[in-house]
Amino acid sequence: MENLEDIIKQNIDLISTIILSKPTGKYKKIKLLPKIIKNELIWQAEQYTQNQVFHNNLNLEQMVEFCKQNFKTNFKQINILLTNGEISGCVNKKGNISFLKKQ
């Protein structure tokens, strides 16, 4: 399958949630949710620590860059939940990335 940026941009209208999990850094999990604020689509990043949640609002380009930076370096798995299915990405021990699309 393609790279992460292409997958997100091709499915942007279908994405309901993006979840980064299997951490290697300080955050346990990150959820990215689309929100409409002041008639503008933004992506809210919820970053979970042991007992706190931090929120950041990102535009589309920032969200794509945020996912690219955190996936593979801080997290080993990404799940992109679509309205018609799911795309899962995993990093193996060798550092190779594989994506699987489920309907």
C-alpha positions in Angstrom: 0.0 0.0 0.0 1.0 3.7 -0.2 2.7 5.8 2.4 0.8 7.3 5.4 0.4 10.8 3.9 -1.2 9.5 0.7 -3.5 7.2 2.7 -4.7 10.0 4.8 -5.2 12.5 2.0 -7.0 9.9 -0.3 -9.5 9.0 2.5 -9.8 12.4 4.2 -13.6 12.7 3.7 -14.1 9.2 5.1 -12.0 9.4 8.3 -13.9 9.4 11.6 -10.9 8.8 13.9 -7.2 8.2 13.8 -5.6 6.3 16.7 -1.9 5.9 17.4 -1.1 3.1 19.8 1.7 0.7 21.0 3.8 3.6 22.4 7.5 3.8 22.7 7.5 7.4 24.1 5.8 9.3 27.0 2.2 9.2 25.6 0.1 6.0 26.0 -2.1 6.7 23.0 -3.1 9.6 20.7 -6.5 10.1 19.1 -7.2 12.5 16.3 -10.8 13.5 15.8 -12.3 15.8 13.2 -14.2 18.7 14.7 -16.0 21.8 13.3 -15.0 25.0 15.1 -16.2 28.4 13.8 -17.3 26.8 10.6 -13.8 25.4 10.0 -12.7 21.7 10.0 -9.9 21.1 12.5 -8.4 18.0 13.9 -8.2 17.7 17.6 -5.3 15.6 18.9 -6.0 14.0 22.3 -2.6 12.9 23.8 -3.1 10.5 26.7 -0.4 10.1 29.5 -0.8 8.0 32.6 -3.4 10.2 34.2 -3.8 13.3 32.0 -5.1 14.1 28.5 -3.7 17.0 26.5 -5.6 18.6 23.5 -4.2 20.3 20.5 -6.1 21.7 17.5 -4.5 21.2 14.1 -5.4 22.0 10.5 -5.1 19.3 7.8 -1.5 19.8 6.9 -0.5 20.0 10.6 -2.4 16.8 11.3 -0.7 14.9 8.5 2.7 16.1 9.6 1.8 15.2 13.3 0.9 11.6 12.2 4.0 11.2 10.1 6.3 12.4 13.0 4.7 10.3 15.7 4.1 7.1 13.7 7.2 4.9 13.6 9.2 7.1 16.1 6.8 7.2 19.1 4.1 4.6 18.2 4.2 1.2 16.5 0.6 1.1 15.3 -1.9 3.4 13.6 -5.6 2.7 13.0 -7.5 5.0 10.7 -11.2 4.4 11.2 -13.3 5.2 8.1 -17.0 5.4 7.7 -16.8 2.3 5.5 -14.0 0.3 7.1 -10.6 0.6 8.7 -6.9 1.0 7.6 -4.3 -0.4 10.0 -0.6 0.2 9.9 2.1 -1.5 11.9 5.8 -1.2 12.3 7.7 -4.5 12.6 10.9 -5.2 14.5 13.0 -4.4 11.4 11.3 -1.0 11.1 9.2 -1.9 8.0 5.7 -0.5 7.7 2.8 -2.4 6.4 -0.8 -1.3 5.9 -3.9 -3.4 5.8 -7.4 -2.2 4.7 -10.5 -3.8 6.1 -14.0 -3.2 4.7 
